[in-house]
Amino acid sequence: MWEQITALFTVGLFQNTIRNATPVILAALGGLFTEHAGIMNIGMEGMILGGAFVAVVFSFTFASAPMGVLFAVLIGIIIGLFFALFVVKLKSDEFIIGMTLNTFSAGLTVYLLRTVFHQTGSWVSTDIKGLPPIDIPVIKDIPLLGDILSGYSIFVYISWVLVFLVWVFLYRTPYGFWMRASGEHPEALETAGIDPVKMKVLSSVLCGIFCGLSGAHLALGYLNCFAEGMSASRGFIAFACVVFGMANPPKVFGAALLFGFLQALAIRLQSVGIPSDLTEAVPYLATVLMLVYITVRGANKKRNRAKKAMAVQAAEEG
């Protein structure tokens, strides 16, 4: 039994953890912007899927992975503007718009895949150019550590850097302050002469860009193909990571790594005889537990605030 447990924790487990976590990290970093701007963006699932499809289409068309990434970013901007138009400008229900975006993206990609490119289920071709793995000098030669940290697509390393850059943007720049204020105190921001609507639109566009990068990595840096529904609820998991990490970049990064680890562990558990139907539910069960924890934590905070308010009121009356 002990040998089976130790056999699970191999270099491959940690490699798959990093690969599985990267698209979630990128999408969750995008979700940070809309979360701070006071927008509940559950449309990230559709943004990721749209980015993945467009990345494959233009990588195939131009025989170039960078072109695929470029157009994935462009479609992310377009979807972000579409989301902002309905949610911010027209003040539609963000939940309904997000679910509509997810459904529309899933249906449109399947339709285009089958009618335009005559592919069913998945699209695999040697003409789809993927992102090459990058070996980090010096680190690649370190035993064990080199195997774990080196040899991934560029988006893996970009996602690590972006965690720091997003933190700097949100907490150390005027635009980050204005974006957070647009969600927390929009009236005060407007009094200061800054339009909160513009900051909310900007947050939606940035979220679209990051989700487009997430889809591009998923299609060109991870699987090098497109499959129907390949986002596989990563957008919802990214949203859960944002909430679980309290919209703080390092904490969100840790939550995404936890999901990646559980997903990689679920695959490894199949090698010790556990049915795949059970192991595949592990990361999603963890996501549900995250949300339960968040709900309980929020209820406890409200209860504590209410007790403090009652204590203050009693002291004033006494």
SULHU-V513400 format. One record per backbone hydrogen bond with DSSP energy under -1.0 kcal/mol. CO is the residue of the C=O (numbers start at 1). NH is the residue of the N-H. Records with the same first field share a line. If there is no record, write none. Layout:
BEGIN
CO->NH / NH
END
This chain:
BEGIN
1->5
2->6
3->7
5->8
8->10
10->14
11->15
12->16
13->17
14->18
15->19
16->20
17->21
18->22
21->25
22->26
23->27
24->28
25->29
26->30
27->31
28->32
30->34
31->35
32->36
33->37
34->39
35->38
39->41
40->42
43->47
44->48
45->49
46->50
47->51
48->52
49->53
50->54
51->55
52->56
53->57
54->58
55->59
56->60
57->61
58->62
64->68
65->69
66->70
67->71
68->72
69->73
70->74
71->75
72->76
73->77
74->78
75->79
76->80
77->81
78->82
79->83
80->84
81->85
82->86
83->87
84->88 / 89
85->90
86->92
93->97
94->98
95->99
96->100
97->101
98->102
99->103
100->104
101->105
102->106
103->107
104->108
105->109
106->110
107->111
108->112
109->113
110->114
111->115
112->116 / 117
113->119
120->122
121->228
123->226
125->128
134->151
136->140
137->139
138->141
139->142
142->146
143->145
144->148
145->149
146->150
152->134
153->156
154->158
155->159
156->160
157->161
158->162
159->163
161->165
162->166
163->167
164->168
165->169
166->170
167->171
168->172
173->177
174->178
175->179
176->180
177->181
178->182
180->184
181->185
185->189
186->190
187->191
188->192
189->194
190->193
195->199
196->200
197->201
198->202
199->203
200->204
201->205
202->206
203->207
204->208
205->209
206->210
207->211
208->212
209->213
210->214
211->215
212->216
213->217
214->218
215->219
216->220
217->221 / 222
218->223
219->225
220->131
226->123
227->230
229->232
231->234
233->237
234->238
235->239
236->240
237->241
238->242
239->243
240->244
241->245
242->247
243->246
245->248
248->252
249->253
250->254
251->255
252->256
253->257
254->258
255->259
256->260
257->261
258->262
259->263
260->264
261->265
262->266
263->267
264->268
265->269
268->271
269->272 / 274
270->273
275->279
276->280
279->282
281->285
282->286
283->287
284->288
285->289
286->290
287->291
288->292
289->293
290->294
291->295
292->296
293->297
294->298
295->299
296->300
297->301
298->302
299->303
300->304
301->305
302->306
303->307
304->308
305->309
306->310
307->311
308->312
309->313
310->314
311->315
312->316
313->317
314->318
END
